[in-house]
Amino acid sequence: MTVDTSKYPELADINEWLKSRWLKLEDVLTPDALESIKSEVVALLEGKSPPEFSKDSELRFFLTLVIIKILGIKSLLQRFLDGERERLIRLLERETEENVFDIARALGLNMERVRSDVTRKSSKVVLVARIGFVEYLTATRGVNEERLSLKYRVMKDGYVYLSKEELALLLANLLIERGRRIYEMINEAAMPEALKNLAKGLKVKKFPPCMDALMSKQRLNDDEAANLAAFLLSVGFSKKDVVELMVQKGLDNVEQLVESLMPKPKRAYIPENCESLKRKGICVADCKVRNPLQYYFGSLR
């Protein structure tokens, strides 16, 4: 079976995709296509989840990465890939085992099909795949996903065993890493002017470097978490989104933290001023502003 790249655009080669349709990138940048990509990126900028790709997903995925690369906002890339990871996990969990193994092969994994039952926390788990120990370590190197840690795996005779759900999680993360590599290889200077103009025309409220750096960190200390949460709530992120992000950053008592920072009548919590952030080692650049919010809202002028 050939993997359906409209469902898994990370596996598509955009040049081959265009070539198979006798097209160049410039040919597909119609006003409707550009407006669609703009809407998706604006949704990301506003902290919303853009609609899932459907028609020409390979192209739309690539173009979204291009616009993010031209804008140069690292936290925007992370937000896009986080949403894509969740979509992939849901999709892979619904796939047939045969299709899942086809995707594993497309990713270069030497995976064997097995059928074995184990009991975890009084529940039966069906193991459907095994992969060599060394290959598993190589495949998961650099993948930031605690649930893929070896301490949660069944291991025997030099193999790591996986259930279908665990295999879906592994493949989703590997697809995301592949998407990240596509992003890194994009040469924004070589992109058509239509895409550069689209990015230039976006009224982007850019994250200040300090908050962008915190968004990119895997773990946050208490001061970092409080300031990032206060900033996100101040610029319009929902309580739900901020709570989910803080959980991903390894924080405890997240609900209590975010609730304490929620805007209230006659009182709004905002990030500490830049002098205070410098003393705490959170400041990473001299932005010539007094507070991260001044950088964010002032970038429109």
Stockholm file with secondary structure:
# STOCKHOLM 1.0

chainA/1-301         MTVDTSKYPELADINEWLKSRWLKLEDVLTPDALESIKSEVVALLEGKSPPEFSKDSELRFFLTLVIIKILGIKSLLQRFLDGERERLIRLLERETEENVFDIARALGLNMERVRSDVTRKSSKVVLVARIGFVEYLTATRGVNEERLSLKYRVMKDGYVYLSKEELALLLANLLIERGRRIYEMINEAAMPEALKNLAKGLKVKKFPPCMDALMSKQRLNDDEAANLAAFLLSVGFSKKDVVELMVQKGLDNVEQLVESLMPKPKRAYIPENCESLKRKGICVADCKVRNPLQYYFGSLR
#=GR chainA/1-301 SS CCCCTTTCGGGCCHHHHHHTTTCCGGGGCCHHHHHHHHHHHHHHHTTCCCCCCCTTHHHHHHHHHHHHHHHTCHHHHHHHHHHHHHHHHHHHHHSCHHHHHHHHHHTTCCCEEEEEEEEETTEEEEEEEEEEHHHHHHHHTTCCCGGGSGGGSEEETTEEEEEHHHHHHHHHHHHHHHHHHHHHHCCGGGSCHHHHHHHHHSCCCCCCHHHHHHHHCSCCCHHHHHHHHHHHHHTTCCHHHHHHHHHHTTCSSHHHHHHHHSCBTTBCCCCCCHHHHHHTTCCCSCCSCSSHHHHHHHTTC
#=GC SS_cons         CCCCTTTCGGGCCHHHHHHTTTCCGGGGCCHHHHHHHHHHHHHHHTTCCCCCCCTTHHHHHHHHHHHHHHHTCHHHHHHHHHHHHHHHHHHHHHSCHHHHHHHHHHTTCCCEEEEEEEEETTEEEEEEEEEEHHHHHHHHTTCCCGGGSGGGSEEETTEEEEEHHHHHHHHHHHHHHHHHHHHHHCCGGGSCHHHHHHHHHSCCCCCCHHHHHHHHCSCCCHHHHHHHHHHHHHTTCCHHHHHHHHHHTTCSSHHHHHHHHSCBTTBCCCCCCHHHHHHTTCCCSCCSCSSHHHHHHHTTC
//
